[in-house]
């Protein structure tokens, strides 16, 4: 058994029969397992979601955070 297989976890999902049929066709045409195709698709989805979330966070304004000088003053009070 390959090393990468030791790091994988088996799951069970329920999908529509047509989706399974299409996934099987794609699997045969690409010469990749259905699991690998789903894993790649999910990874791409999660990366796009992370990018979207990162851009949304970058647009947020936090007016209630202390300035750098205020942080330094707080840190010096603690030490």
N, C-alpha and C positions, 0 to 999 in steps of 0.2 A: 504494500500500500504506500502511495506517495506521501511525502511530508505534508503537502498542502491538503490532502484529504483528512489528515489527522486534525487539522485546524478547522474543519467544516462541521456544521451541525445539520442534521437531517430534520426537515420540517414537513408538514403536510398542509396542502392548500386545496381549496375547492374552487374550480374555475368552470366556466361554461364549456360544453363539449366542442363547440366551434373554435373557441380560443385554444383548446388543447390541440385540435386538428391543425390549426394555423401554426402553432408553436412547433408541432412535429414537422411540418413542411419546412419551416425556417431552419429547424435543427438539421434536417437532412441536407438542405441546400448549402448551409454553411459548414457542415461537418463538425458541428459543436453540439454538446449535450443541451437538452432543454434547461437543465439547471444552470449551466453557464450563461445561456442567453438571458434567462430571467435575472440572474445575478448581475450581469452587465447592465441590463435595462434599469434595474433598481438602483444600481450605483450611479448611473447617469442622472436618474430622477433625483436622487438625494443630493448629488453635487449641484444640480440646477437649483434645488430648493435652498441649499446652503448659500449659494451665490445670491439668490433673491433675498434671503433673510439678512445676509451681511449688508447688502445695499440698503435695505430698510433700516437696519440699525445705524448705519453710517449717516443717515438723514436725520436721525433723532437728535433733539437738542435737550441737554440736561442743564438747566439753569440753576438747579439747587445744589450742584456739586461745588465744593470749595475750590478756590484758585490754588495754583501751585504754591504760592507763598503761604496761604492758609494751611495747606497740607504740611508744609515744612514746619510751621509753628506748632501744629498739633503733634507732629512726630517729635519735635524737640521737647515738648511738654511731657510726653510719655517717657522719654529716655531720661 
